[in-house]
Amino acid sequence: MTHLAVFPAGGQAGAAWGGSVHTMNKNLRVGLGVLLVLMGLIWTMQGLGYLKGSAMTGVTFWAIAGPVVALAGLALALGRLGRRTP
């Protein structure tokens, strides 16, 4: 089965819906950043023993990895990570 991408006459993906590729990338970056922040917070809470019922509960690794992931997600959502300058 072959998939065809249909682009508007201008040749820009997303232009038919009133957006742009840059806007879509920014929204994706912010959404992924927020997801990483939430995931990092959950891992931190599990590592510190506040969320029980998991093999991750009370494990020091998750108490350290959680804030690292949360900070990376915050940087991504704020546009400080993954940005290229022309």
KELOGU-303985 format. One record per residue (C-alpha): x, y, z; residue in three letters. Coordinates in steps of 0.25 Angstrom, whole numbers, plus 5000, padded with zeros to 4 digits. Layout:
<tipa px="X" py="Y" pz="Z" res="ala"/>
...
! end
This chain:
<tipa px="5000" py="5000" pz="5000" res="met"/>
<tipa px="5006" py="5013" pz="4996" res="thr"/>
<tipa px="5004" py="5026" pz="5004" res="his"/>
<tipa px="5004" py="5039" pz="4997" res="leu"/>
<tipa px="5006" py="5053" pz="5003" res="ala"/>
<tipa px="4997" py="5063" pz="4998" res="val"/>
<tipa px="5002" py="5077" pz="4999" res="phe"/>
<tipa px="4995" py="5090" pz="4995" res="pro"/>
<tipa px="4999" py="5098" pz="4982" res="ala"/>
<tipa px="5010" py="5106" pz="4990" res="gly"/>
<tipa px="5017" py="5093" pz="4994" res="gly"/>
<tipa px="5017" py="5096" pz="5009" res="gln"/>
<tipa px="5011" py="5085" pz="5018" res="ala"/>
<tipa px="5001" py="5091" pz="5028" res="gly"/>
<tipa px="4998" py="5103" pz="5019" res="ala"/>
<tipa px="4984" py="5097" pz="5016" res="ala"/>
<tipa px="4980" py="5097" pz="5030" res="trp"/>
<tipa px="4985" py="5111" pz="5033" res="gly"/>
<tipa px="4998" py="5107" pz="5040" res="gly"/>
<tipa px="5012" py="5106" pz="5037" res="ser"/>
<tipa px="5022" py="5095" pz="5039" res="val"/>
<tipa px="5029" py="5104" pz="5049" res="his"/>
<tipa px="5017" py="5105" pz="5057" res="thr"/>
<tipa px="5015" py="5090" pz="5057" res="met"/>
<tipa px="5029" py="5088" pz="5061" res="asn"/>
<tipa px="5028" py="5098" pz="5073" res="lys"/>
<tipa px="5015" py="5091" pz="5077" res="asn"/>
<tipa px="5021" py="5078" pz="5077" res="leu"/>
<tipa px="5033" py="5082" pz="5084" res="arg"/>
<tipa px="5024" py="5089" pz="5095" res="val"/>
<tipa px="5015" py="5077" pz="5096" res="gly"/>
<tipa px="5027" py="5067" pz="5097" res="leu"/>
<tipa px="5034" py="5076" pz="5108" res="gly"/>
<tipa px="5021" py="5076" pz="5116" res="val"/>
<tipa px="5020" py="5061" pz="5115" res="leu"/>
<tipa px="5035" py="5060" pz="5120" res="leu"/>
<tipa px="5033" py="5069" pz="5132" res="val"/>
<tipa px="5021" py="5061" pz="5136" res="leu"/>
<tipa px="5028" py="5048" pz="5135" res="met"/>
<tipa px="5040" py="5054" pz="5142" res="gly"/>
<tipa px="5032" py="5058" pz="5154" res="leu"/>
<tipa px="5025" py="5044" pz="5155" res="ile"/>
<tipa px="5039" py="5038" pz="5154" res="trp"/>
<tipa px="5044" py="5047" pz="5165" res="thr"/>
<tipa px="5032" py="5045" pz="5174" res="met"/>
<tipa px="5033" py="5029" pz="5172" res="gln"/>
<tipa px="5048" py="5030" pz="5175" res="gly"/>
<tipa px="5046" py="5038" pz="5188" res="leu"/>
<tipa px="5035" py="5028" pz="5192" res="gly"/>
<tipa px="5023" py="5037" pz="5192" res="tyr"/>
<tipa px="5016" py="5029" pz="5181" res="leu"/>
<tipa px="5016" py="5015" pz="5185" res="lys"/>
<tipa px="5012" py="5002" pz="5178" res="gly"/>
<tipa px="5023" py="5001" pz="5168" res="ser"/>
<tipa px="5037" py="4994" pz="5166" res="ala"/>
<tipa px="5042" py="5009" pz="5165" res="met"/>
<tipa px="5038" py="5013" pz="5179" res="thr"/>
<tipa px="5049" py="5016" pz="5188" res="gly"/>
<tipa px="5060" py="5014" pz="5178" res="val"/>
<tipa px="5070" py="5025" pz="5178" res="thr"/>
<tipa px="5073" py="5025" pz="5163" res="phe"/>
<tipa px="5058" py="5030" pz="5160" res="trp"/>
<tipa px="5060" py="5041" pz="5170" res="ala"/>
<tipa px="5072" py="5046" pz="5162" res="ile"/>
<tipa px="5067" py="5043" pz="5148" res="ala"/>
<tipa px="5053" py="5049" pz="5150" res="gly"/>
<tipa px="5058" py="5063" pz="5152" res="pro"/>
<tipa px="5068" py="5062" pz="5141" res="val"/>
<tipa px="5057" py="5058" pz="5131" res="val"/>
<tipa px="5048" py="5069" pz="5137" res="ala"/>
<tipa px="5058" py="5080" pz="5135" res="leu"/>
<tipa px="5061" py="5075" pz="5121" res="ala"/>
<tipa px="5046" py="5075" pz="5118" res="gly"/>
<tipa px="5045" py="5089" pz="5123" res="leu"/>
<tipa px="5057" py="5093" pz="5114" res="ala"/>
<tipa px="5050" py="5087" pz="5102" res="leu"/>
<tipa px="5037" py="5093" pz="5105" res="ala"/>
<tipa px="5043" py="5107" pz="5107" res="leu"/>
<tipa px="5050" py="5106" pz="5094" res="gly"/>
<tipa px="5064" py="5105" pz="5100" res="arg"/>
<tipa px="5067" py="5091" pz="5095" res="leu"/>
<tipa px="5067" py="5086" pz="5081" res="gly"/>
<tipa px="5067" py="5100" pz="5075" res="arg"/>
<tipa px="5076" py="5103" pz="5063" res="arg"/>
<tipa px="5081" py="5116" pz="5059" res="thr"/>
<tipa px="5083" py="5119" pz="5044" res="pro"/>
! end
